[in-house]
Amino acid sequence: MIRMLMFVGLAVVGLVVAGAIHIQQNGNMLEVTVDEKKLEETVEEVIKDGKAVISKTASAKGGGISR
């Protein structure tokens, strides 16, 4: 449970840093907006990078990913 919360928190912080999520505070109100196009681009980039890391790791171990 704690690991999942930490993962979600890390993902949200990453999306804020990437510019996909914008947080603004106006007085006692908090406004959160999501840039859907930036979110899609960021997710696609993360998936591409993740696949590259998995592929590199599998080739370094001399094995492959079976599907």
Gaussian input, Z-matrix of N, CA and C with variables (Angstrom, degrees):
# hf/3-21g

backbone

0 1
 N
 C     1     B1
 C     2     B2     1     A1
 N     3     B3     2     A2     1     D1
 C     4     B4     3     A3     2     D2
 C     5     B5     4     A4     3     D3
 N     6     B6     5     A5     4     D4
 C     7     B7     6     A6     5     D5
 C     8     B8     7     A7     6     D6
 N     9     B9     8     A8     7     D7
 C    10    B10     9     A9     8     D8
 C    11    B11    10    A10     9     D9
 N    12    B12    11    A11    10    D10
 C    13    B13    12    A12    11    D11
 C    14    B14    13    A13    12    D12
 N    15    B15    14    A14    13    D13
 C    16    B16    15    A15    14    D14
 C    17    B17    16    A16    15    D15
 N    18    B18    17    A17    16    D16
 C    19    B19    18    A18    17    D17
 C    20    B20    19    A19    18    D18
 N    21    B21    20    A20    19    D19
 C    22    B22    21    A21    20    D20
 C    23    B23    22    A22    21    D21
 N    24    B24    23    A23    22    D22
 C    25    B25    24    A24    23    D23
 C    26    B26    25    A25    24    D24
 N    27    B27    26    A26    25    D25
 C    28    B28    27    A27    26    D26
 C    29    B29    28    A28    27    D27
 N    30    B30    29    A29    28    D28
 C    31    B31    30    A30    29    D29
 C    32    B32    31    A31    30    D30
 N    33    B33    32    A32    31    D31
 C    34    B34    33    A33    32    D32
 C    35    B35    34    A34    33    D33
 N    36    B36    35    A35    34    D34
 C    37    B37    36    A36    35    D35
 C    38    B38    37    A37    36    D36
 N    39    B39    38    A38    37    D37
 C    40    B40    39    A39    38    D38
 C    41    B41    40    A40    39    D39
 N    42    B42    41    A41    40    D40
 C    43    B43    42    A42    41    D41
 C    44    B44    43    A43    42    D42
 N    45    B45    44    A44    43    D43
 C    46    B46    45    A45    44    D44
 C    47    B47    46    A46    45    D45
 N    48    B48    47    A47    46    D46
 C    49    B49    48    A48    47    D47
 C    50    B50    49    A49    48    D48
 N    51    B51    50    A50    49    D49
 C    52    B52    51    A51    50    D50
 C    53    B53    52    A52    51    D51
 N    54    B54    53    A53    52    D52
 C    55    B55    54    A54    53    D53
 C    56    B56    55    A55    54    D54
 N    57    B57    56    A56    55    D55
 C    58    B58    57    A57    56    D56
 C    59    B59    58    A58    57    D57
 N    60    B60    59    A59    58    D58
 C    61    B61    60    A60    59    D59
 C    62    B62    61    A61    60    D60
 N    63    B63    62    A62    61    D61
 C    64    B64    63    A63    62    D62
 C    65    B65    64    A64    63    D63
 N    66    B66    65    A65    64    D64
 C    67    B67    66    A66    65    D65
 C    68    B68    67    A67    66    D66
 N    69    B69    68    A68    67    D67
 C    70    B70    69    A69    68    D68
 C    71    B71    70    A70    69    D69
 N    72    B72    71    A71    70    D70
 C    73    B73    72    A72    71    D71
 C    74    B74    73    A73    72    D72
 N    75    B75    74    A74    73    D73
 C    76    B76    75    A75    74    D74
 C    77    B77    76    A76    75    D75
 N    78    B78    77    A77    76    D76
 C    79    B79    78    A78    77    D77
 C    80    B80    79    A79    78    D78
 N    81    B81    80    A80    79    D79
 C    82    B82    81    A81    80    D80
 C    83    B83    82    A82    81    D81
 N    84    B84    83    A83    82    D82
 C    85    B85    84    A84    83    D83
 C    86    B86    85    A85    84    D84
 N    87    B87    86    A86    85    D85
 C    88    B88    87    A87    86    D86
 C    89    B89    88    A88    87    D87
 N    90    B90    89    A89    88    D88
 C    91    B91    90    A90    89    D89
 C    92    B92    91    A91    90    D90
 N    93    B93    92    A92    91    D91
 C    94    B94    93    A93    92    D92
 C    95    B95    94    A94    93    D93
 N    96    B96    95    A95    94    D94
 C    97    B97    96    A96    95    D95
 C    98    B98    97    A97    96    D96
 N    99    B99    98    A98    97    D97
 C   100   B100    99    A99    98    D98
 C   101   B101   100   A100    99    D99
 N   102   B102   101   A101   100   D100
 C   103   B103   102   A102   101   D101
 C   104   B104   103   A103   102   D102
 N   105   B105   104   A104   103   D103
 C   106   B106   105   A105   104   D104
 C   107   B107   106   A106   105   D105
 N   108   B108   107   A107   106   D106
 C   109   B109   108   A108   107   D107
 C   110   B110   109   A109   108   D108
 N   111   B111   110   A110   109   D109
 C   112   B112   111   A111   110   D110
 C   113   B113   112   A112   111   D111
 N   114   B114   113   A113   112   D112
 C   115   B115   114   A114   113   D113
 C   116   B116   115   A115   114   D114
 N   117   B117   116   A116   115   D115
 C   118   B118   117   A117   116   D116
 C   119   B119   118   A118   117   D117
 N   120   B120   119   A119   118   D118
 C   121   B121   120   A120   119   D119
 C   122   B122   121   A121   120   D120
 N   123   B123   122   A122   121   D121
 C   124   B124   123   A123   122   D122
 C   125   B125   124   A124   123   D123
 N   126   B126   125   A125   124   D124
 C   127   B127   126   A126   125   D125
 C   128   B128   127   A127   126   D126
 N   129   B129   128   A128   127   D127
 C   130   B130   129   A129   128   D128
 C   131   B131   130   A130   129   D129
 N   132   B132   131   A131   130   D130
 C   133   B133   132   A132   131   D131
 C   134   B134   133   A133   132   D132
 N   135   B135   134   A134   133   D133
 C   136   B136   135   A135   134   D134
 C   137   B137   136   A136   135   D135
 N   138   B138   137   A137   136   D136
 C   139   B139   138   A138   137   D137
 C   140   B140   139   A139   138   D138
 N   141   B141   140   A140   139   D139
 C   142   B142   141   A141   140   D140
 C   143   B143   142   A142   141   D141
 N   144   B144   143   A143   142   D142
 C   145   B145   144   A144   143   D143
 C   146   B146   145   A145   144   D144
 N   147   B147   146   A146   145   D145
 C   148   B148   147   A147   146   D146
 C   149   B149   148   A148   147   D147
 N   150   B150   149   A149   148   D148
 C   151   B151   150   A150   149   D149
 C   152   B152   151   A151   150   D150
 N   153   B153   152   A152   151   D151
 C   154   B154   153   A153   152   D152
 C   155   B155   154   A154   153   D153
 N   156   B156   155   A155   154   D154
 C   157   B157   156   A156   155   D155
 C   158   B158   157   A157   156   D156
 N   159   B159   158   A158   157   D157
 C   160   B160   159   A159   158   D158
 C   161   B161   160   A160   159   D159
 N   162   B162   161   A161   160   D160
 C   163   B163   162   A162   161   D161
 C   164   B164   163   A163   162   D162
 N   165   B165   164   A164   163   D163
 C   166   B166   165   A165   164   D164
 C   167   B167   166   A166   165   D165
 N   168   B168   167   A167   166   D166
 C   169   B169   168   A168   167   D167
 C   170   B170   169   A169   168   D168
 N   171   B171   170   A170   169   D169
 C   172   B172   171   A171   170   D170
 C   173   B173   172   A172   171   D171
 N   174   B174   173   A173   172   D172
 C   175   B175   174   A174   173   D173
 C   176   B176   175   A175   174   D174
 N   177   B177   176   A176   175   D175
 C   178   B178   177   A177   176   D176
 C   179   B179   178   A178   177   D177
 N   180   B180   179   A179   178   D178
 C   181   B181   180   A180   179   D179
 C   182   B182   181   A181   180   D180
 N   183   B183   182   A182   181   D181
 C   184   B184   183   A183   182   D182
 C   185   B185   184   A184   183   D183
 N   186   B186   185   A185   184   D184
 C   187   B187   186   A186   185   D185
 C   188   B188   187   A187   186   D186
 N   189   B189   188   A188   187   D187
 C   190   B190   189   A189   188   D188
 C   191   B191   190   A190   189   D189
 N   192   B192   191   A191   190   D190
 C   193   B193   192   A192   191   D191
 C   194   B194   193   A193   192   D192
 N   195   B195   194   A194   193   D193
 C   196   B196   195   A195   194   D194
 C   197   B197   196   A196   195   D195
 N   198   B198   197   A197   196   D196
 C   199   B199   198   A198   197   D197
 C   200   B200   199   A199   198   D198

   B1=1.4493
   B2=1.5243
   B3=1.3138
   B4=1.4692
   B5=1.5205
   B6=1.3261
   B7=1.4683
   B8=1.5235
   B9=1.3275
   B10=1.4663
   B11=1.5259
   B12=1.3269
   B13=1.4615
   B14=1.5273
   B15=1.3275
   B16=1.4671
   B17=1.5252
   B18=1.3210
   B19=1.4572
   B20=1.5236
   B21=1.3346
   B22=1.4601
   B23=1.5298
   B24=1.3242
   B25=1.4598
   B26=1.5137
   B27=1.3158
   B28=1.4625
   B29=1.5285
   B30=1.3283
   B31=1.4642
   B32=1.5297
   B33=1.3229
   B34=1.4700
   B35=1.5227
   B36=1.3197
   B37=1.4718
   B38=1.5324
   B39=1.3168
   B40=1.4677
   B41=1.5100
   B42=1.3277
   B43=1.4650
   B44=1.5240
   B45=1.3237
   B46=1.4715
   B47=1.5260
   B48=1.3232
   B49=1.4660
   B50=1.5250
   B51=1.3293
   B52=1.4618
   B53=1.5278
   B54=1.3096
   B55=1.4618
   B56=1.5147
   B57=1.3269
   B58=1.4589
   B59=1.5262
   B60=1.3230
   B61=1.4626
   B62=1.5265
   B63=1.3338
   B64=1.4675
   B65=1.5244
   B66=1.3177
   B67=1.4586
   B68=1.5245
   B69=1.3465
   B70=1.4598
   B71=1.5166
   B72=1.3276
   B73=1.4521
   B74=1.5206
   B75=1.3352
   B76=1.4560
   B77=1.5225
   B78=1.3191
   B79=1.4640
   B80=1.5166
   B81=1.3248
   B82=1.4571
   B83=1.5325
   B84=1.3395
   B85=1.4628
   B86=1.5201
   B87=1.3071
   B88=1.4562
   B89=1.5170
   B90=1.3392
   B91=1.4607
   B92=1.5256
   B93=1.3302
   B94=1.4566
   B95=1.5180
   B96=1.3311
   B97=1.4595
   B98=1.5256
   B99=1.3269
   B100=1.4567
   B101=1.5195
   B102=1.3239
   B103=1.4589
   B104=1.5297
   B105=1.3395
   B106=1.4600
   B107=1.5259
   B108=1.3289
   B109=1.4673
   B110=1.5328
   B111=1.3239
   B112=1.4627
   B113=1.5233
   B114=1.3404
   B115=1.4586
   B116=1.5307
   B117=1.3205
   B118=1.4704
   B119=1.5281
   B120=1.3318
   B121=1.4660
   B122=1.5271
   B123=1.3129
   B124=1.4596
   B125=1.5247
   B126=1.3202
   B127=1.4655
   B128=1.5246
   B129=1.3314
   B130=1.4650
   B131=1.5328
   B132=1.3288
   B133=1.4647
   B134=1.5287
   B135=1.3255
   B136=1.4682
   B137=1.5251
   B138=1.3219
   B139=1.4640
   B140=1.5239
   B141=1.3325
   B142=1.4623
   B143=1.5271
   B144=1.3275
   B145=1.4657
   B146=1.5290
   B147=1.3254
   B148=1.4593
   B149=1.5131
   B150=1.3352
   B151=1.4644
   B152=1.5225
   B153=1.3295
   B154=1.4674
   B155=1.5235
   B156=1.3190
   B157=1.4650
   B158=1.5205
   B159=1.3305
   B160=1.4641
   B161=1.5205
   B162=1.3087
   B163=1.4627
   B164=1.5223
   B165=1.3297
   B166=1.4617
   B167=1.5296
   B168=1.3140
   B169=1.4590
   B170=1.5250
   B171=1.3150
   B172=1.4714
   B173=1.5176
   B174=1.3249
   B175=1.4599
   B176=1.5229
   B177=1.3321
   B178=1.4614
   B179=1.5232
   B180=1.3264
   B181=1.4660
   B182=1.5211
   B183=1.3318
   B184=1.4541
   B185=1.5122
   B186=1.2984
   B187=1.4625
   B188=1.5033
   B189=1.2783
   B190=1.4529
   B191=1.5032
   B192=1.2978
   B193=1.4606
   B194=1.5202
   B195=1.3120
   B196=1.4525
   B197=1.5163
   B198=1.2920
   B199=1.4628
   B200=1.4855
   A1=110.41
   A2=116.69
   A3=120.43
   A4=109.69
   A5=117.09
   A6=119.75
   A7=110.64
   A8=116.40
   A9=120.32
   A10=110.17
   A11=117.59
   A12=120.90
   A13=111.28
   A14=115.91
   A15=119.51
   A16=110.35
   A17=117.71
   A18=121.32
   A19=110.93
   A20=116.89
   A21=120.69
   A22=110.10
   A23=116.95
   A24=120.61
   A25=112.07
   A26=116.48
   A27=121.03
   A28=110.94
   A29=116.54
   A30=120.54
   A31=111.01
   A32=117.03
   A33=120.65
   A34=110.40
   A35=117.10
   A36=120.33
   A37=110.00
   A38=116.86
   A39=120.23
   A40=112.25
   A41=117.27
   A42=120.40
   A43=111.53
   A44=117.44
   A45=120.31
   A46=109.23
   A47=116.66
   A48=120.83
   A49=110.44
   A50=117.26
   A51=121.49
   A52=112.03
   A53=117.03
   A54=120.25
   A55=113.76
   A56=118.59
   A57=121.30
   A58=111.45
   A59=117.01
   A60=121.68
   A61=108.00
   A62=115.37
   A63=121.11
   A64=108.13
   A65=116.21
   A66=121.37
   A67=108.01
   A68=115.76
   A69=121.19
   A70=109.17
   A71=115.30
   A72=120.13
   A73=108.56
   A74=115.74
   A75=122.71
   A76=107.41
   A77=116.02
   A78=119.93
   A79=110.28
   A80=116.14
   A81=119.64
   A82=112.10
   A83=117.43
   A84=121.80
   A85=110.08
   A86=116.04
   A87=122.66
   A88=107.35
   A89=116.59
   A90=121.49
   A91=109.03
   A92=116.05
   A93=121.98
   A94=107.63
   A95=116.25
   A96=120.72
   A97=109.00
   A98=115.11
   A99=121.35
   A100=108.16
   A101=116.40
   A102=122.61
   A103=106.65
   A104=115.96
   A105=120.40
   A106=112.63
   A107=117.71
   A108=120.19
   A109=110.36
   A110=117.24
   A111=121.60
   A112=110.12
   A113=116.80
   A114=121.55
   A115=110.12
   A116=117.20
   A117=120.79
   A118=111.11
   A119=116.41
   A120=120.09
   A121=111.02
   A122=116.27
   A123=120.86
   A124=110.80
   A125=117.04
   A126=121.05
   A127=110.06
   A128=117.37
   A129=120.64
   A130=110.90
   A131=116.63
   A132=120.55
   A133=111.44
   A134=116.37
   A135=120.36
   A136=110.28
   A137=117.47
   A138=120.95
   A139=109.99
   A140=117.03
   A141=120.59
   A142=110.68
   A143=116.60
   A144=120.55
   A145=111.20
   A146=116.85
   A147=120.95
   A148=111.83
   A149=116.69
   A150=120.54
   A151=110.59
   A152=117.21
   A153=121.01
   A154=110.53
   A155=117.37
   A156=121.03
   A157=110.43
   A158=117.16
   A159=120.80
   A160=110.63
   A161=116.46
   A162=120.52
   A163=111.07
   A164=116.26
   A165=120.48
   A166=110.42
   A167=116.52
   A168=120.94
   A169=111.04
   A170=116.84
   A171=120.74
   A172=110.70
   A173=117.92
   A174=120.16
   A175=111.30
   A176=116.80
   A177=119.95
   A178=111.28
   A179=116.30
   A180=120.63
   A181=111.35
   A182=116.69
   A183=120.49
   A184=113.43
   A185=116.53
   A186=120.27
   A187=110.32
   A188=114.35
   A189=119.88
   A190=109.82
   A191=114.06
   A192=119.53
   A193=106.70
   A194=116.66
   A195=120.05
   A196=109.08
   A197=115.55
   A198=120.65
   A199=109.91
   D1=-47.20
   D2=-179.38
   D3=-66.65
   D4=-39.27
   D5=179.05
   D6=-62.04
   D7=-40.24
   D8=179.96
   D9=-64.75
   D10=-43.16
   D11=178.12
   D12=-63.05
   D13=-39.56
   D14=178.01
   D15=-65.80
   D16=-40.86
   D17=178.71
   D18=-63.24
   D19=-45.47
   D20=179.67
   D21=-63.02
   D22=-42.80
   D23=177.83
   D24=-61.52
   D25=-42.93
   D26=178.10
   D27=-63.89
   D28=-40.75
   D29=178.72
   D30=-63.51
   D31=-43.20
   D32=179.58
   D33=-64.55
   D34=-44.57
   D35=178.30
   D36=-61.06
   D37=-41.94
   D38=177.90
   D39=-61.62
   D40=-40.35
   D41=179.15
   D42=-70.49
   D43=-32.43
   D44=175.24
   D45=-66.61
   D46=-44.88
   D47=179.80
   D48=-64.00
   D49=-38.57
   D50=-179.87
   D51=-72.67
   D52=-13.77
   D53=177.95
   D54=91.42
   D55=9.77
   D56=179.78
   D57=-82.29
   D58=-26.38
   D59=178.61
   D60=-121.18
   D61=131.36
   D62=179.38
   D63=-117.11
   D64=132.24
   D65=179.19
   D66=-121.58
   D67=126.39
   D68=178.55
   D69=-130.58
   D70=142.77
   D71=177.77
   D72=-114.95
   D73=126.38
   D74=176.75
   D75=-122.07
   D76=100.14
   D77=-177.99
   D78=64.79
   D79=-118.84
   D80=179.79
   D81=-100.34
   D82=12.92
   D83=179.20
   D84=-109.19
   D85=142.78
   D86=178.23
   D87=-117.15
   D88=123.92
   D89=-178.10
   D90=-112.22
   D91=124.96
   D92=179.14
   D93=-117.85
   D94=123.67
   D95=177.15
   D96=-122.77
   D97=148.96
   D98=-179.31
   D99=-119.28
   D100=124.24
   D101=174.68
   D102=-85.90
   D103=100.60
   D104=-172.73
   D105=-62.12
   D106=-38.40
   D107=-180.00
   D108=-65.24
   D109=-45.26
   D110=178.71
   D111=-64.54
   D112=-37.76
   D113=178.52
   D114=-61.94
   D115=-46.77
   D116=179.03
   D117=-61.58
   D118=-44.14
   D119=179.50
   D120=-61.95
   D121=-42.86
   D122=-178.70
   D123=-66.01
   D124=-43.48
   D125=179.87
   D126=-63.42
   D127=-43.37
   D128=178.92
   D129=-61.74
   D130=-40.89
   D131=179.35
   D132=-66.06
   D133=-41.26
   D134=179.01
   D135=-64.59
   D136=-42.00
   D137=179.28
   D138=-63.85
   D139=-43.76
   D140=179.43
   D141=-61.93
   D142=-45.88
   D143=179.40
   D144=-65.15
   D145=-38.90
   D146=178.67
   D147=-63.44
   D148=-42.65
   D149=177.52
   D150=-62.93
   D151=-39.00
   D152=179.45
   D153=-64.74
   D154=-41.94
   D155=179.09
   D156=-64.78
   D157=-43.94
   D158=179.05
   D159=-62.88
   D160=-43.00
   D161=179.68
   D162=-64.14
   D163=-42.93
   D164=179.84
   D165=-64.64
   D166=-41.71
   D167=179.23
   D168=-65.33
   D169=-42.24
   D170=-179.80
   D171=-65.59
   D172=-40.01
   D173=-179.62
   D174=-72.06
   D175=-31.33
   D176=178.24
   D177=-69.31
   D178=-30.90
   D179=179.12
   D180=-85.65
   D181=-5.98
   D182=178.22
   D183=82.63
   D184=8.03
   D185=179.42
   D186=-114.70
   D187=179.78
   D188=177.75
   D189=-132.14
   D190=173.05
   D191=177.49
   D192=-96.57
   D193=121.70
   D194=178.62
   D195=-94.37
   D196=140.53
   D197=-179.79
   D198=-121.22

